[in-house]
Amino acid sequence: MLEIEEINKLLDVDDSWKAPEVLMKALMECDQREELFKKFLEKEHDLSFDWFRNYFESEAAERKNKKQDFTPGSVTKLLTKIIGDGKTTIDSAAGTGGITISKWWNDCTKVLPWDYLPSNYLYWTEELSDRAIPFLLFNLSIRGMNAVVVHIDLLSREGCKGVYFVQNGADNFLGFSSINVMPQTREVNQFFNVNSWASNATEARIEDKVWPEYLTRRGAIYSDE
C-alpha cells in the first residue's frame, strides 16, 4: 500500500491538494504518463486494488460539500460477485475506480494471462468530482483497460467537463492504455448521453485513430478528415 508521502513524492508535489492538477497534466502527455506509470510500478506492482483509496479519502474527498465516501472493500467484493461475467460494466459515481478495478481483476484472473484480451471488455465509468477524475483515469490506463470516463453530473447530464475514451489499442494485457478526450459534437452528445457542456470542459485530444466497433457503430467517432 502506497503511503501519502510516497504518492506525493512520485507526483513531485509538496502538498496533496496539488496532486489532481499535476496528475491530470501528466496524463495528457503520453511520454510523461507512461514514465509516471513506470515509477509507480517500481513502488507497487499489485494491481488488484485501488492504490489511491486511502490517499484520496484522507486528502481529497469532499465529504462536507459532496458527501463523498468510498464503498467498503467488503461491499466492493460482493458487488463484483453479483455482477458476474458481464463483458460491459457500468460504474456510476466511480470515484477513483475501486469497484471497476475489482471487476477488472476478477475478469482478467478468470483466464490464463495469455488468453486475456482487453478488447473483450469495456468498463464504463461516470464521476462528478474534479479531484477524482485524474486518479480514475490513471487507474484505468495503467491497467490497460478499455474504458469510458464521463465527467458529469450523472443525474442531470448537464455541465459535462469531459468525455474520455481509454483504449488499449495493442490489445496487450501487459500494456498501458491511451487516453483520448472526445470532441464536443452532436454524435458524442448522443452516444454518451450529454445534455450540455461546461465552459471549462477539457479540449478534444485524440491519441488513437482506429476505434473499436462499439464506438463506431453509432457514430461516436472522431475524424480529422
Summary of the structure (lengths in Angstrom):
residues: 225
radius of gyration: 16.6
end to end distance: 46.1
largest distance: 48.8
contacts: 661
relative contact order: 0.12
helix: 42%
strand: 13%
